[in-house]
Amino acid sequence: MAYSEGHHRDTLFQPLELPCGTILKNRIGKSAMSDSLGDGCGNPTDAQIRLYERWAEGGLAVSIIGEVQGNPNFAEKPGNLVLGPGAELDRFALLAHRGAVNDAQLWLQLGHAGAMAHPPISDPKGPSAIDIPGLTCAALTRDEIRNLPSEFARTARMAKNVGFGGVQIHAAHGFLLSQFLSPLFNKREDAYGGAITARMRLLLEVVDEVRSAVGPRFPVAVKLNATDQLEGGFEQDDALAMISALDGTGIDLIDISGGTYFPGAKSASDGAGVGPYFIEFAKSARRWTKKPLMVTGGFKTLQQAVDAVSGGGADVVGLARALVLDPALPRGWQTGTAGDPTFPRFASPPEGGITAWYTMRLTQLAEDRETTDVPDLMAAVKAYEDRDFDRIAKWKNRFQPRGS
């Protein structure tokens, strides 16, 4: 159904000026997802370039490309992009150009999986050693930690140089910088562990070096958990302290989300509750920062998006799965010609199954072959796993050649 003016949809389509001076044309962002569409050697594919072009054509203000690695030794999946030495910069430049049509912004999410690095292609390391079912990693050395801010900064500089519109530093969902923030996974007894003021040290160092590397007029965002939803983990009081500290930095946007992809944990995006999930936290965060806030997680309807912005909880609404179901949803909402997407429901999905389904749906969008049919869940899981398996050999040949 089309929506009436009573929904005040124009609220979503007002521009937003970021502290650096960049103007987002409206308040709808495509949140970072691991689209797993790289070529297995860390470079963009034609399909991936087309996917971000379609989202830009669909009317959003900004898309964020999930988990772009600066270091191939800590990748989340063999479909990740790697923007570092030896990258095919012409492919990245083409992605940057075509993903920014229609006055859209295209930002890279600066990723490092840390303890969650994919073991077949990586050497998992986190703030502290972990040995639990489904997850084993060593602890980073002090020297390795000291090198991380410059790694993030190098990738950010390369992103700017090849034409991307901004970067987002990933400190959520259980990846490395999120691991440092969590007392459940950070047991260090040096300057990077203990109280939240020490656990946030690495993230603040990364922010400072990234800002120095790209200059004052280039958008820099941070993605942060409101909570990682694990007992003994990163909770809201620590998150508010982190937001207060970020207020004193040169960042332009804080993207608030939550949950983690640690084995056995339920990610916020798979939650059965009524979204959006983190608006109330964002309203609390307003007391601690003047930075613009993006809120990601659980947005399923136009009314939820409008209420989030008009009610003061969010300056930007982060959509992910809704834009997988309808990549032109922002344009449809703006013109009043689109209703709310219909989300598929799955009975007893396996762990990671819903993520696999949406990832394979992304592949359909990228290849311009989506249909109105709902693909079989288990078939999608198998296709997802088979594709990762096929890319492992390519990744190893590119980044871990024999005799090296």
Order of alpha helices (4+ residues) and beta strands (2+ residues): beta-beta-beta-alpha-beta-beta-alpha-beta-beta-beta-beta-alpha-beta-alpha-alpha-alpha-beta-alpha-beta-alpha-beta-alpha-beta-alpha-alpha-alpha-alpha
